Amino acid sequence: MPKGYWVVTANITDPEGFTPYRETAGAIIADHGGHAIIRGDVTEVVEGVAHGRSFIVEFPSYQAAKDCYASAEYQAAIDLRKDAARFDLVIAEGLDD
């Protein structure tokens, strides 16, 4: 089965306000088998200091990526960052490493 990827541009305008999302979303993504494959920019996102940075999260399958994004838990986490960050997220199938 093809892997799935989140290709994300993060623009964090309020690092402190981003913290509740960061603390919640990481576990949800991991529960769906997701992990970061570009470390430098991801570290900045995790620390809440990224501005217009891109990064990629790899999932074991395309369906796992879609299921993670569509889950009620992840959608609730999105609400936690509503005034602190803007993400442009594309779910891609079969992207090469």
Secondary structure, DSSP 4 states (H G I P E B T S, - for coil): ---EEEEEEEEES-HHHHHHHHHHHHHHHHHTT-EES-HHHHHHHHHT--EEEEEEEEESSHHHHHHHHHSHHHHHHHHHTTTTEEEEEEEEES---
